[in-house]
């Protein structure tokens, strides 16, 4: 996802972190931050999902995963979600 954002967001993509935190570090941080603890059950999980029923019954044509990630990031940027001034 980070690589997709770096390629698809132009100059804004340069700010996307690319380092990956190991699961043991997340578990350690969860001991001190309950918000981090909410993602611990999801660590190292892979979920298979399908949109075949939606395509078949509704005629829905989904975006590619890369397009969806980039569109979401652009929307969040447009709404100022990552604006440092709003975070303070």
Secondary structure, 3 states (H helix, E strand, C coil): CHHHHHHHCHHHHHHCCCCCCCHHHHHHHHCCCHHHHCCHHHCCCCCCCCCHHHHHHHCCCCCCHHHHHHHHHHHHHHCCCCCHHHHC
